[in-house]
């Protein structure tokens, strides 16, 4: 379906990236402990290579949409 083409392409790219670089499971434990031991740990974080890139792309799309509709938001404020 055309409505899902972009999502399909993103998923396919993310899957290909994971398959080419599965990462080291042994690295996860120390990374979790580093977050737990941090003076101000983040509420959320990513583990692995794909999360930040996918999220950055999604938020760029969201910001673009919000900017497109910002004039309406400003009018709604009164």
trRosetta pair geometry for C-beta under 8 A, 3 or more apart (Angstrom, degrees):
i j d omega theta_ij theta_ji phi_ij phi_ji
1 4 5.0 63 74 18 95 104
1 5 7.6 -136 95 -39 49 75
2 5 5.6 -24 -153 -18 43 118
4 7 5.1 -60 -163 49 68 113
4 8 5.5 75 137 -31 87 103
5 8 5.6 -57 -147 35 29 114
5 9 6.3 29 157 -19 66 105
6 9 5.8 -54 -149 35 31 111
6 10 6.4 31 153 -18 65 105
7 10 5.7 -54 -148 36 32 112
7 11 6.2 31 155 -18 66 108
8 11 5.8 -58 -148 38 28 111
8 12 6.2 30 154 -21 64 108
9 12 5.7 -54 -146 36 30 113
9 13 6.4 29 156 -18 64 105
10 13 5.9 -56 -149 37 29 109
10 14 6.2 27 155 -17 65 108
10 54 7.0 105 -179 -133 113 99
10 57 7.6 -176 -126 104 123 146
11 14 5.7 -55 -145 39 30 110
11 15 6.1 31 155 -20 65 108
12 15 5.8 -55 -145 37 28 111
12 16 6.3 29 155 -19 63 106
13 16 5.8 -56 -148 36 30 111
13 17 6.4 31 153 -21 64 106
14 17 5.7 -54 -150 34 31 112
14 18 6.5 30 153 -17 65 105
14 50 5.2 89 -146 -160 92 142
14 54 6.1 28 -94 -80 127 131
15 18 5.8 -54 -149 37 32 110
15 19 6.3 30 154 -19 65 108
16 19 5.7 -56 -146 38 30 111
16 20 6.3 23 158 -15 65 108
17 20 6.1 -60 -147 38 28 105
17 21 6.5 -32 171 37 64 101
17 49 6.8 -129 156 95 119 118
17 50 5.6 133 97 -87 135 111
18 21 7.0 -91 -141 66 22 64
18 22 6.4 54 171 -104 68 56
18 48 7.8 3 -110 -174 93 136
18 50 6.4 -38 -64 -31 90 143
19 22 7.1 9 -135 -66 23 86
21 49 6.3 13 101 18 133 150
23 27 6.8 -107 174 46 95 126
23 48 5.7 -80 -61 -117 155 84
23 49 7.1 -168 -73 -8 110 97
24 27 4.4 82 84 -10 101 109
25 28 5.8 -34 -167 3 49 117
26 29 7.0 -43 -170 20 44 107
27 30 6.4 -64 -162 46 46 104
27 31 6.0 45 148 -23 75 115
28 31 5.6 -65 -149 39 31 113
28 32 6.2 31 157 -21 70 105
28 47 6.0 55 -124 -174 90 143
29 32 5.9 -56 -149 33 29 109
29 33 6.5 24 156 -15 64 107
30 33 5.6 -55 -146 39 34 112
30 34 6.3 41 154 -26 66 102
31 34 5.6 -50 -151 30 32 115
31 35 6.8 31 151 -16 63 101
31 47 6.0 127 113 -121 147 106
32 35 5.8 -55 -156 35 34 110
32 36 6.3 32 150 -17 68 108
32 47 7.8 -10 -64 -87 80 139
33 36 5.4 -54 -142 40 35 112
33 37 5.8 24 161 -11 69 112
34 37 6.1 -61 -139 45 25 103
34 38 6.6 48 153 -50 60 94
35 38 5.7 -36 -156 -2 32 119
35 41 5.0 84 174 -143 71 114
35 42 6.8 -65 -146 37 106 84
35 45 6.0 -142 -111 25 138 153
36 41 6.5 12 -103 -88 19 152
37 41 8.0 110 54 -71 26 114
38 41 4.2 128 63 -78 114 71
38 42 7.7 18 75 -6 157 64
42 45 4.7 109 74 -57 133 99
46 51 3.2 -175 -139 86 132 147
46 52 5.3 -141 28 -45 159 79
46 55 7.5 -142 -66 -1 134 137
47 51 7.3 70 43 -8 34 145
48 51 5.9 103 72 -12 93 102
49 53 7.5 8 150 3 68 121
50 53 6.1 -78 -160 48 43 106
50 54 5.6 31 159 -18 83 116
51 54 6.2 -68 -147 39 23 105
51 55 6.0 14 164 -13 65 114
52 55 5.8 -61 -143 42 28 108
52 56 6.0 32 159 -24 66 107
53 56 5.7 -51 -141 33 27 111
53 57 6.5 27 158 -17 62 106
54 57 5.9 -57 -153 36 30 111
54 58 6.4 28 151 -18 64 108
55 58 5.6 -55 -147 37 34 112
55 59 6.2 28 157 -15 68 106
56 59 6.0 -58 -146 40 28 106
56 60 6.4 34 154 -23 63 105
57 60 5.7 -52 -149 32 30 114
57 61 6.7 30 152 -17 62 103
58 61 5.8 -55 -156 35 33 111
58 62 6.4 32 148 -19 66 106
59 62 5.3 -49 -143 37 39 114
59 63 6.1 40 156 -20 69 102
60 63 5.9 -51 -144 36 29 109
60 64 6.4 34 153 -21 62 106
61 64 5.7 -54 -150 35 30 115
61 65 6.5 29 153 -17 64 106
62 65 5.7 -57 -152 37 32 110
62 66 6.2 29 153 -17 68 107
63 66 5.6 -54 -143 40 33 110
63 67 6.1 35 156 -20 66 105
64 67 5.9 -54 -147 36 27 111
64 68 6.5 34 151 -25 61 105
65 68 5.5 -52 -152 30 32 117
65 69 6.6 6 158 3 65 109
66 69 6.1 -71 -147 51 31 94
66 70 6.3 61 149 -64 66 87
66 73 7.7 16 -170 -27 80 149
67 70 5.3 -19 -145 -20 36 121
69 72 5.0 -43 -175 38 77 118
69 73 6.2 85 128 -26 82 98
70 73 5.2 -53 -148 36 41 116
70 74 6.2 42 154 -21 71 101
71 74 5.7 -53 -149 35 32 111
71 75 6.5 32 151 -17 64 104
72 75 5.7 -53 -148 37 34 110
72 76 6.3 36 152 -23 65 105
73 76 5.6 -54 -149 33 31 114
73 77 6.9 41 149 -30 61 98
74 77 5.6 -45 -159 18 36 117
75 78 7.8 55 169 -67 39 31
